[in-house]
Each structure stands twice: as C-alpha cells, then as structure tokens.
Amino acid sequence: MMADGTESESRKLLRRLRDTLAEAGKGQERLDRITSLIADSMGCEVCSIYLFRDDDTLELCATEGLKAESVHQTRLRLGEGLVGRVAKMGKPINTGNAPSERGFRYMPETGEEIYSAFLGVPIQRLGEMLGVLVVQAKAARQYSDDEVYAIEVVAMVLAEMAELGAFVGEGEALSAPHQHPVLFRGGTGQEGTAEGHVWLHEPRVLITNPVADDPQAECERLRDAVQKLRLSVDTLLAKADSEDGEQQQVLEAYRMFANSRGWLRRMEEDIHRGLSAEAAVEKEQSATRARLNDVPDPYLRERLNDLDDLSNRLLRILTGQGHDTGAAMPPNPVLVARNIGPGELLEYGRKLKGVVLEEGSVGSHAAVVARALAIPLVIHAERITTEALNGDRILVDGDQGIVHLRPDENVAAAFRDKIAMQAQAMERYAGLRLLPAQALCGTTVGLHMNAGLMADLPSLEGSGAEGVGLFRTELQFLIRNQVPKRGELAALYSRVLDAAKGRRVAFRTLDIGSDKVLPYMKRVDEPNPAMGWRAIRVGLDKPGVLRMQLQALLRAANGRPLMVMFPFVAQFEEFLEARDHLLREIDREGQLGHVLPERIEIGAMLETPSLAFAPKQFFDLADFISIGGNDLKQFFFAADRENERVRRRYDTLNASFLTFIGHIVDRCVESGTALSFCGEDAGRPVEALCLAAMGLRTLSMRPASIGPVKSLIRRVNLAEVRRVIDDEIRVGRTTVRPAIMDWLSRQNEGL
C-alpha cells in the first residue's frame, strides 16, 4: 500500500480527470484538456495521447508539449518506435534515455528530440488495445513505480471513457466506438446465410463510474460482492457430482481464487488510489489477460482463464449487468459469443437466425447443434465480442466464414440479393422433392439426411430425404449433466422412428472423445484427441454405457427394422467385438420377453484408411458401411480439419482421394455390402456428383443440401462424369476439379 499522501495525490488526479471528462465539449477539446491536466499533475513537460485509427496505425490525437501541428499528422505503425512497441507488447516502457532505447524512432515534426525521459503505457480494456498514453521530460530520469502506476490507472480510466464515446470527433482515430462497419473473417462451422441483429450471449459490462470519492464505501461494496461470489462458488461445489473429480477440481480452483487474499488486496489497493470497485476489478482482470498472453503452459493458462471468469462474475454482481438484464431479444437475433455449450445453444433454439463465435471448432458441440438447428455458424471470428453491441445489424455468411458487423447499405444490398437468389433456388428445388435423384444415364442415387435431435425430423418430409443416413446419438448425452436413463433414450429413439414413418434410420452409437467430451465424464488429456481414445474405443473399454444404449435402441424398435452402426472402427476385431455386444443384448432382450426388431442391420463407419484394407471377412460380415468423409479426409491427408493453415490445401476432388474412394466402392461391390458417404462433402453438389460417379449410390447430408445435390445429379450423365475423372487420373492430374468444372460449363450445367 502506498503512503497516504501519494494515495491522496492519485485520487486528486483521478477526480480532476473525472471532472474534466464531465465538462461539456467535443472529443478533441476533452483530449486537449486531459493532456494538459496530466502534464501539470505529473510535473512533466509533455503528455501525449495516441489512439488507433485502424488495426495497425496509431495517430497522435492530443499533446501538451509537442508541436501542435503534429496532432493528427504524426502516425506510427504497430510496433514502430517506442509508442508502437508499447501498443504491440501491451506493456509500459519506462526509460531515462529514450534515443538509446531499442526501437526508438525520431519523429522530427513533433519536436520531441529535446526530451530524454519517456514513459508510455497502453490504453487498453480487457485486452483490447485502444492506444498509448505518453509522458516525457527533458531531465534524464526514470519514472518511479508509483508514477508508472498512476499513469496506468489514468490510462485505464481513459479506456473506459473511450468505450463510452467520450472522445468522439473528426477523423478515424476519434470516430465513435462501435459505429463503423467491421468485417470479420473466420471459419465455416455451418453453411448458410442470415441477416439480423446481434444478441450477445454475455453482454459486455460497461463501467460508467471508473472514479470514486469514498474508498471506504467502495471497499465495502467490493467485499460484499466477493462474499456473494464465494457463496455462489460454494453452492456450485455443493451441487457438483462428487464422483466427477475433474469438475470438483475446477470448482476447487474457483474457490481458491475467490478466497485469495492477494486478489482482494490488489483490488482494494486500486480503490485506495481512486478507482471505483468495478474499475478495480477490471484493472485486475486486464492484468490477468495480459499475463495469459505470456503463459505457454496450458494448465496455467486454464487457471488464469478461471480467474478471468471469476472477474466477470464479480463485475456482474457489482453492476447488476448479468445474463438477464431485462433487455428484449432483438428481431432476427444472431447470437454472438466467445464460446457456448450445446445445452445453452439449444435453449435459444430455432429463434436464432445465426451464431458467431470467437472460438469454437467445426466439430464442436455448438457446431453439431447448429447443424441440427439448420442455422449458419461462423467460428474463429476474433474480437467480435469486444466490437459488437446488442442490437447491431449483422450479416452472417456461413458459406464463406465471413461476418459483416454494422454493414453499409451497399454490402447489405448485395447480401440480400444473395439470400434472395438462394431462396429462389430453394423454391425451385422444392419442386423436385418427390422426384428421385436419377441421372440422365438412369442411375439413381439415394439422398439421405443427417440428424441428431428430434427438431431435425420435420426436415425429413420437407427436404425430400429418403431416410436418415446418420442419427448422432451423442447429442442427447452432451446436453445433459448426467448419463440419460435407458428408458429416456428408448422413448427418444422410438419417437425418431415414429417420425421417420417407415424410412430407414441409421443410429450411430455414442461418438464421444476428441472434441466431444461429456460434461460428466472425466476428460483424458491427450496430445492428439482426434486420433485418441474416442468413439468405439471408449465403448469397448467401458462397455456399460454402450450396452445400455444398445438395449434402448432394441426396445425403441419394438418390432420395427433397426439399423445400428459403430463409429470410428479402425480394424476388423473392433467391429467383431462391438457386433458381439449387440448380438448378446438381442439374446438377452429375447429372454426377457421383449419384442425384438423385425430386422437388424449392423454396420460400421469407415473413417480410418486402415479399415479400407480390412480382411474380406469384414466386408462380408458388415450389413452396411458408411464412409465418414470428414474424418477419413483428414486422416488420409494428415491435415487437421480444425487447422485453417492445412485443411484447405487438400481437395476432396484430389485424384488420390477419389482413387481411394473407388477402392472402397470396389471392395463393397465385391462383397455385396451397402455403402454410403456421410459428411460435409456429400452436401456440396460438385463433390456429391463426383462421389456418385465413383460408384457411391447413397449420400447423407444436411437437409438443406438435398435439393441442390438432386438438381445437379438429375441434369448429368454419371458415366460421362466418371470418364472425365478417369482421364484426369490417367494423365497424372493432382485434382480433377478444374476438368469437372470445365465439363459442367460446357454442358451448360453451371452452378
């Protein structure tokens, strides 16, 4: 704790700053008054404020001491000069001899060559860099720790006021926050397009009172809020499953942080220096986020994330700005969040027009639910939660992985044209709903849909799908806090079969592990989860849940035909063992007097290249095989589909991959085994066309893709498509895509 005199001076400076900000005037006038005030209070010759005019450029926006004509003329790139380095590192630079400091850049138009001492601190809010606050002096001296701290506190208050629009004026750097159009380039989690308004999953906490006069009262408010936080964590612990060691461990870490005296002491010290309780919490939170960037150890990063989350909870207690703020959801809501769990996303349901996440992955729970709800999803839209405000207009292009926030009218008009064209196409496809996907050569391709929720099943009738090629049973496990009961699952599976009205439904047994970890299941730390302990490997090692699920499926069938397929089978023995489990459950159900399915088909997902070379007995024994295209492609090319740097390098229409698909088709034809292809590529018309040409007669995709795929197949001769593919492979082409697109163009069958 600092001496009382210093604390008093610190509070005095912040009070003067608050009063200055409260005065009427334009943004530029306020900035000018602030630089003069800080220079006077700090007893230094120069105070300057640099703000970002775009993501990479800082602009001198106000100064006391440098040449007035350099304001709005002096600009620095991120990392350029000492100011640019402060912004890039997010840390202060304090030197008594600025010209000798690494990275120094002389800006002659400012007249700063006569100043030796330099202190620059970032103006930032929760990791969002807004600019740099600088003080300079002629005397060669380093600023004391107390002076550095005082300037950091002032910089934080400036960041809060900038967030509230206190410095709006002419020019990019003084433009109003959260008003300009912003383009975010992310990744495709679920295809589709949507226009709507932002609905933040966790609305940003805005601090309107960063400076406080009564430190004692603020400390009491903080302690009361911390006590409420501690009680809420204790309640969570009491409700937690005592057998779930990992969940207990996380909550114990929460409790440890919530009860940390050091955490509370640091925030109280900030209050005594003049900050409000909210501002003190946010200052500590900003420091935590800054440390996060420097910690490579995943365990420590997770703990710092825990502390960040606790700070958010504490801020919401202090401000009352919780999840339920009373705000009405805007029309056509598009959910914007850092990340979201499957249960939370399902609570929003079909009222959402789209979802945009800062994090997420193409195989995450949220992506699976978004596909089930048939709403576009963009992932990896970095920093969108710091830029978006509730109610902002937003355009989501899930096809391209692009988000337009607050778009200008030209962009919005072009986007609406795209949506209108898609709507017209869907109307056109609706006319094909009852027609088969029969090519001009007479070959018919069965088009099925993927599903995972009861909410999907209405699409079965409307889309023209002939059945459900993949029903993902894990979603019912992911959205619960404990293992669902056998009776619950049997009732659900029975409703699925009822809704299918006699159409085939292929139930995939529990596919967990990798990126799908059950909330109540102990997580296994693995260097490469996608190739680790997952799917059938978990089921065979811990067969209790597998047997319970098989019993539920048998009872749900209640005399009707049943299709069961096992995921991620890598070798024949795994299929044999899983099949034996099912056969034993059939015998057991019969002995118990339960009605058995009229017919049972037992199949496997072919997602690993190894299974394509399994013994002939596997292909003879399997009633059907479904190629899991997403996993198979990433393992075939050794390209992680979550890694944007490598996944786009490898094309489904690569000659080697299509040759491999042809090999699988030939083995199934030889054994008379039914074969289908399930995955994103099945729903892309050109890819689906080529898969059908290679001999696949069943494709399973999202319901919205059935119309476009059917339309293209009905307009071509598959034998001619196969000739184009074979010719390209014969001459050694890496990919057949250019030739196929050229052929389609010549056939006047453009997309």
Secondary structure, DSSP 8 states (H G I E B T S, - for coil): ---HHHHHHHHHHHHHHHHHHHS---HHHHHHHHHHHHHHHHT-SEEEEEEEEETTEEEEEEEESS-GGGTTT-EEETTSHHHHHHHHHTS-EEES-GGGSTT----GGGTGGG--EEEEEEEEETTEEEEEEEEEESS-----HHHHHHHHHHHHHHHHHHHTTTT--SSSTTS-TT-S-EEEE-EEEE--EEEEEEEESS-----S--B-S-HHHHHHHHHHHHHHHHHHHHHHHHHS-TT-HHHHHHHHHHHHHHT-HHHHHHHHHHHHTTB-HHHHHHHHHHHHHHHHTT---HHHHHHHHHHHHHHHHHHHHHH---S--S----SSEEEEES---HHHHHHHGGG-SEEEESS--TTSHHHHHHHHHT--EEE--TTHHHH--TT-EEEEETTTTEEEES--HHHHHHHHHHHHHHHHHHHHHHTTTTS-EE-TTS-EEEEEEEE-SGGGTHHHHHHT-SEEEEEETTHHHHTSSS---HHHHHHHHHHHHHHHTT-EEEEE----BTTB--TTS-----S-GGGSS-THHHHHHSHHHHHHHHHHHHHHHTTS-EEEEESS--SHHHHHHHHHHHHHHHHHHHHTT----S-EEEEEEE-SGGGGGS-HHHHHH-SEEEEEHHHHHHHHHT--TT-HHHHTTS-TTBHHHHHHHHHHHHHHHHHT-EEEEESGGGGSHHHHHHHHHTT--EEEE-GGGHHHHHHHHTTS-HHHHHHHHHHHHHTT-SBSHHHHHHHHHHTT---
